[in-house]
Amino acid sequence: MPTTTESAFLQNRVNMPTGKSSAELAMLPAQIRARSFFSARVAEAHILEKFRQVSDDYSSGKIGRDEARAILRVFARENGKDDGTNSLKNLASTARLQLILDQNRAMAKAAGDYARMYKPANLKVFPYVRYVASVGSKNPRDSHQRYDGRIFDKRDPWLKTHWPPWDFGCKCQLENVTAAERDEVARTEPEKIQPISPPSAGEEIDTDSGFSFNPKHIFEENQLPANLHVETRREMLSSVRKYVEKEKVHFVALPAETGPRPEPMVRDLPSDEDFNRFISQNLPILKDPKITKDNEEMRDVPKTLPMGTLSRDVIDAFGLEPGEDKVVLSRGGKDSGLFHQKRNHFEEMLDGRMLKAIREALGGKNVKYTLSMTPGKNNIINIEALDGSGYVTLVRRGIDGHWEIVSAYCGAKADYKKRFNRV
């Protein structure tokens, strides 16, 4: 069974669909890689979500590797992701599936090992580690074998970029070592004692693939495990926000779990009467935006309707900051609010389906949601009732960080549905 820390690591990562190659992914900040579930050139969110579910079941010991691999192979084929080769580029190949399953399980174990080895009580007794290379590997790599048997101080920056698994397929391990054991090795085999590296060693990637994994990034300021859920997501999303400011990429981060939530998506939704009154008051303006210039009475029509606040579950899932929880419905313009709804889903606004969609998506628990980030554009949350009865899109607006309803509609339209399936 996985440890508490391993389970927390599996649960609190965010899914990151991406069209990037392995080489391009290697350029992502280490904080993002350590806190994400992704696979090279898997940009469809629903495919990544399924791979995440099965991979986590395997990592937590619920199913075996053969069963996990068989499930994923069938799923990949059903979704057109099998080109018939055994190349690592083929998502349905044995080599690719085993890499995904084994690597994520090894990373979860690394998270547990790191948490255990760096607890103050453990550090006091075991201030050093011994590097054990390529345990059980049929094809050990010289680049890993050269460190076999060496003893490192746990403070050594080198461990930041060489904590197993520090490359794809890495089977190396670290063993706790006491000060007395280290001193004995220093007396009999001094060449096995590794001097502490300079700080720059903590930034140097030592792999041809560009892979690196620093378990420390999983834990914000080593607060284990009480703040793991909120703090790691908040730090993760902060890292993504900074990254997309200068990189032309589009991230979609899904909550770790699907299915019913403990709370509705949005709390304190307005009554049907308040919602319908807001619609009816704004209908004349929607039909003729110039009416406010000639009609004094229309100038007092409210431009926004408070729609409540995002639930704590959603705030935690996306690592949002305090104050970033308000949701509103506005008169809007061509790309949001009632004007957008009139342009794209006018009949649904009039016949009650818009309100139904809002109740099912924003007011429901049985939903899934994604947070999208694009450079130079607003953040977007898409919400889908799992039974397909309602879809709502929210966009981040203003310096106060409120979320505005872009549109709400019933049923699945292909152009909107794709938002949940691919970046």
C-alpha positions in Angstrom: 0.0 0.0 0.0 1.3 3.5 -0.8 2.3 5.8 2.1 0.3 8.9 3.0 2.8 11.0 1.1 2.7 8.8 -2.0 -1.1 8.9 -2.0 -1.0 12.7 -1.6 1.5 13.0 -4.5 -0.8 10.9 -6.8 -3.9 12.8 -5.7 -2.7 16.3 -5.9 -1.0 16.5 -9.2 -2.8 18.3 -12.0 -3.4 16.9 -15.5 -1.5 18.8 -18.1 -2.5 17.8 -21.7 0.2 19.0 -24.1 1.2 18.7 -27.7 4.9 19.1 -26.7 7.5 16.5 -27.4 9.7 14.9 -24.8 12.5 17.3 -25.6 10.2 20.3 -25.4 8.7 19.1 -22.1 12.2 19.0 -20.7 12.3 22.7 -20.9 9.4 23.1 -18.6 10.2 24.4 -15.1 10.9 21.6 -12.7 8.1 22.8 -10.4 5.6 22.2 -13.1 6.9 18.8 -14.1 7.0 17.6 -10.5 3.4 18.5 -9.8 1.8 17.4 -13.1 0.6 14.3 -14.9 1.4 14.5 -18.6 2.8 12.4 -21.4 4.5 13.7 -24.6 2.2 14.7 -27.4 -1.0 13.7 -25.5 -3.1 16.9 -25.9 -6.6 15.4 -25.5 -7.8 16.0 -21.9 -10.1 13.0 -21.8 -7.4 10.6 -22.9 -4.9 12.0 -20.4 -7.6 11.8 -17.7 -8.1 8.1 -18.4 -4.3 7.4 -18.4 -4.1 9.2 -15.1 -6.8 7.2 -13.5 -5.3 3.8 -14.6 -1.8 4.9 -13.8 -2.8 6.0 -10.3 -4.6 2.7 -9.7 -1.4 0.8 -10.7 0.8 3.1 -8.6 -1.4 2.6 -5.5 -1.5 -1.2 -5.9 -5.2 -1.5 -6.9 -4.4 -3.2 -10.1 -1.3 -5.0 -11.6 0.8 -3.7 -14.4 -0.5 -6.2 -17.0 -4.1 -5.3 -16.3 -3.3 -1.6 -16.4 -1.4 -1.9 -19.6 -4.3 -3.9 -21.2 -6.9 -1.3 -20.2 -4.8 1.5 -21.6 -4.0 -0.3 -24.8 -7.7 -0.9 -25.5 -8.6 2.7 -24.6 -5.8 4.1 -26.8 -6.9 2.0 -29.8 -10.6 3.0 -29.3 -9.5 6.6 -29.5 -7.3 6.2 -32.6 -4.0 6.3 -30.7 -2.4 3.1 -32.0 -0.3 3.2 -35.1 0.6 -0.5 -34.9 4.3 0.0 -34.0 6.2 -0.6 -30.8 7.8 2.8 -30.9 7.8 5.0 -27.9 5.9 7.5 -30.0 3.0 5.1 -30.3 0.8 5.7 -27.2 -0.6 2.1 -27.4 2.8 0.4 -27.6 4.0 -1.9 -24.9 7.2 0.2 -24.5 5.3 3.5 -24.1 2.6 2.1 -21.8 5.2 0.5 -19.5 7.2 3.7 -19.4 4.2 5.7 -18.4 3.1 3.2 -15.7 6.6 2.5 -14.3 7.8 6.0 -14.3 4.8 7.4 -12.5 4.9 4.6 -9.9 8.6 5.3 -9.4 8.0 9.0 -8.9 5.3 8.3 -6.3 7.8 6.2 -4.4 10.4 8.9 -4.7 8.0 11.3 -3.1 7.4 9.0 -0.2 11.2 8.3 0.2 12.0 12.0 0.1 9.4 12.8 2.8 10.7 10.0 5.0 14.4 10.7 4.6 14.1 14.5 5.2 12.0 14.4 8.3 14.0 16.0 11.1 14.2 12.8 13.2 15.5 10.8 10.2 18.0 13.5 9.2 19.4 13.4 12.7 20.1 9.7 12.6 20.8 9.4 8.9 22.4 12.5 7.5 23.8 10.7 4.5 22.5 8.4 1.6 24.2 5.7 -0.3 23.5 5.6 -4.1 22.6 2.1 -5.3 22.6 2.0 -9.1 20.3 0.2 -11.5 18.6 -2.2 -9.1 17.3 -5.2 -11.0 18.0 -3.5 -14.4 18.8 -5.8 -17.3 20.6 -3.0 -19.1 22.3 -0.8 -16.5 23.4 2.6 -17.8 27.1 3.6 -17.4 25.8 7.1 -16.6 24.0 5.7 -13.5 26.5 3.0 -12.6 29.3 5.5 -12.1 27.6 6.6 -8.9 27.1 3.1 -7.5 28.1 2.8 -3.8 28.9 6.5 -3.4 27.8 8.2 -0.2 26.3 11.7 -0.4 25.4 14.3 2.2 21.7 14.8 2.2 22.4 18.6 1.9 24.2 18.0 -1.4 22.6 20.1 -4.2 23.4 17.3 -6.6 20.6 15.2 -5.2 18.1 17.8 -6.5 18.7 16.6 -10.1 19.7 13.0 -9.3 17.0 11.8 -7.0 15.8 8.5 -8.5 14.1 8.3 -10.9 16.2 11.0 -12.5 15.8 9.7 -16.0 13.2 7.6 -17.8 13.4 4.0 -16.7 15.8 4.8 -13.8 15.8 1.9 -11.3 18.4 3.4 -8.9 17.7 3.7 -5.2 19.0 5.7 -2.2 19.7 4.1 1.2 19.9 5.9 4.5 23.4 6.0 6.0 24.5 7.0 9.6 27.4 9.3 10.3 29.3 6.2 11.8 28.7 4.2 8.7 29.9 7.1 6.5 33.1 7.5 8.6 33.8 3.8 8.3 33.6 3.9 4.5 35.7 7.1 4.6 38.4 5.0 6.4 38.3 1.9 4.2 37.1 3.3 0.8 37.6 7.1 0.8 36.9 7.3 -3.0 33.3 6.4 -2.2 32.7 9.6 -0.2 31.3 12.3 -2.4 32.3 15.9 -1.6 29.4 18.3 -1.4 28.8 19.8 -4.8 28.5 23.5 -5.6 25.0 25.0 -5.6 25.1 25.0 -9.4 24.8 21.2 -9.4 21.2 21.5 -8.3 20.4 23.0 -11.7 22.5 20.9 -14.0 20.5 18.3 -15.9 22.6 15.1 -16.4 20.4 13.2 -18.9 20.2 13.0 -22.7 16.4 13.0 -22.5 16.3 16.2 -20.4 14.2 14.5 -17.7 14.6 15.6 -14.2 12.5 15.1 -11.1 13.1 16.9 -7.8 10.7 15.6 -5.1 11.3 18.7 -3.1 9.2 20.6 -5.6 6.2 18.5 -4.6 6.2 20.0 -1.1 5.8 23.7 -0.6 8.4 24.6 2.1 8.3 20.9 3.2 4.9 21.3 4.8 3.9 17.6 5.0 1.2 16.6 4.5 -1.3 19.1 6.0 -0.9 21.8 3.4 -0.1 19.6 0.5 -3.4 19.8 -1.2 -3.9 23.6 -1.3 -0.3 24.8 -1.3 1.1 22.5 -4.0 -1.8 23.4 -6.4 -1.4 27.1 -5.6 2.3 27.0 -6.2 1.8 24.8 -9.3 -0.7 27.2 -10.8 1.5 30.1 -9.9 4.4 28.5 -11.8 2.2 27.9 -14.8 0.9 31.5 -14.8 4.5 32.9 -14.8 5.5 30.4 -17.5 2.7 31.2 -19.9 3.4 34.9 -19.7 6.5 34.3 -21.9 5.8 30.9 -23.5 3.4 30.2 -26.3 1.7 27.2 -24.7 -1.8 26.4 -23.6 -2.2 24.5 -20.3 -5.3 22.8 -19.1 -5.3 21.7 -15.5 -8.0 19.3 -14.3 -8.7 18.4 -10.7 -7.1 15.1 -9.6 -10.5 13.3 -9.2 -13.6 13.1 -11.3 -17.1 12.3 -10.1 -19.3 13.9 -7.4 -17.7 16.8 -5.4 -18.3 17.4 -1.7 -19.9 20.8 -2.6 -21.6 22.4 -5.6 -19.3 24.2 -8.1 -20.7 27.5 -7.0 -22.3 28.4 -3.7 -25.2 30.8 -3.2 -26.6 30.9 -6.7 -29.4 33.5 -7.1 -33.0 32.5 -7.1 -34.9 31.7 -10.3 -36.9 34.9 -9.8 -33.8 37.1 -9.5 -32.2 35.4 -12.5 -35.3 35.8 -14.7 -35.8 39.4 -13.6 -32.2 40.2 -14.7 -32.8 38.6 -18.1 -36.1 40.4 -18.7 -34.8 43.8 -17.6 -31.9 43.5 -20.1 -33.8 42.0 -23.0 -34.7 45.4 -24.6 -31.1 46.4 -24.4 -29.9 43.1 -25.9 -32.3 43.7 -28.9 -31.1 47.3 -29.3 -27.9 48.3 -27.5 -28.5 52.0 -28.4 -31.7 52.1 -26.3 -29.8 53.2 -23.2 -28.9 56.5 -24.9 -32.5 57.5 -25.5 -34.2 55.8 -22.6 -33.5 57.2 -19.1 -35.3 54.2 -17.5 -33.0 51.7 -19.1 -29.9 53.4 -17.8 -30.8 52.0 -14.3 -31.0 48.4 -15.5 -28.3 46.4 -13.6 -25.4 45.4 -15.8 -24.3 42.4 -13.6 -26.0 39.8 -11.5 -23.9 38.2 -8.6 -23.9 34.4 -9.2 -22.3 33.4 -5.9 -18.8 32.2 -5.1 -16.7 29.2 -6.2 -16.7 26.5 -3.6 -13.7 25.7 -1.4 -13.3 22.5 -3.3 -12.8 24.3 -6.6 -10.5 27.0 -5.1 -8.3 24.3 -3.6 -8.3 22.2 -6.8 -7.0 25.1 -8.8 -4.9 26.6 -6.1 -6.6 30.0 -6.4 -5.8 32.9 -4.1 -8.2 34.4 -1.6 -10.6 36.8 -3.4 -10.5 34.9 -6.7 -13.9 33.2 -6.1 -16.6 35.6 -7.2 -18.8 34.6 -10.1 -21.0 37.1 -12.0 -23.3 37.1 -15.0 -23.0 40.4 -16.9 -24.6 42.1 -19.8 -21.3 41.5 -21.5 -20.3 41.8 -25.1 -19.7 39.7 -28.2 -17.5 37.3 -26.3 -19.2 37.0 -22.9 -22.4 37.5 -20.9 -25.9 38.1 -22.2 -24.9 39.5 -25.5 -22.8 36.4 -26.2 -25.6 34.2 -25.1 -28.1 36.1 -27.3 -25.8 35.6 -30.3 -25.1 31.9 -29.8 -27.8 30.4 -27.5 -30.7 32.9 -27.5 -33.5 30.4 -27.5 -32.0 28.7 -24.5 -31.9 32.0 -22.7 -35.6 32.6 -23.3 -37.0 29.1 -22.7 -35.3 28.4 -19.5 -32.5 26.0 -20.7 -29.8 28.6 -19.8 -31.0 28.6 -16.2 -31.2 24.8 -16.2 -27.6 24.6 -17.5 -26.4 26.9 -14.8 -28.2 24.9 -12.1 -26.8 21.6 -13.4 -23.3 22.8 -14.0 -22.6 25.6 -11.5 -25.0 24.3 -8.9 -24.3 20.6 -9.3 -21.8 18.3 -7.6 -21.6 15.7 -10.4 -19.4 17.8 -12.7 -15.9 18.0 -14.1 -14.1 21.2 -14.8 -10.9 22.5 -16.5 -8.8 25.6 -16.0 -7.2 26.8 -19.2 -4.3 29.3 -19.5 -3.2 31.0 -22.7 -0.5 33.6 -23.0 -1.9 37.1 -23.3 -5.4 36.0 -22.7 -7.8 35.5 -19.8 -7.9 32.3 -17.8 -11.0 30.2 -18.6 -12.9 27.6 -16.5 -15.1 25.1 -18.4 -17.6 23.2 -16.4 -19.5 20.1 -17.6 -22.2 18.2 -15.8 -21.2 14.6 -16.2 -24.6 13.6 -17.5 -24.2 16.1 -20.3 -27.2 18.2 -19.1 -25.3 21.5 -18.8 -22.2 23.3 -19.9 -20.9 26.6 -18.5 -17.8 28.6 -19.4 -16.3 31.2 -17.1 -13.7 33.7 -17.9 -11.4 35.6 -15.5 -12.1 39.3 -15.6 -10.8 42.5 -13.9 -8.2 43.2 -11.3 -10.4 41.8 -8.6 -10.2 38.4 -10.1 -13.9 37.7 -10.5 -15.2 35.1 -13.0 -17.7 36.1 -15.6 -20.1 33.6 -17.3 -19.3 33.5 -21.0 -22.2 31.3 -21.9 -24.4 28.5 -20.5 -26.2 25.9 -22.6 -27.7 22.5 -22.6 -26.5 19.5 -24.6 -23.1 18.9 -26.2 -22.2 21.0 -29.2 -19.0 19.8 -30.9 -17.3 23.2 -30.9 -17.7 23.5 -27.2 -17.3 19.9 -26.2 -13.8 19.9 -27.6 -12.7 22.2 -24.8 -12.9 19.2 -22.5 -11.1 16.9 -24.9 -8.1 18.7 -26.2 -6.0 21.8 -25.7 
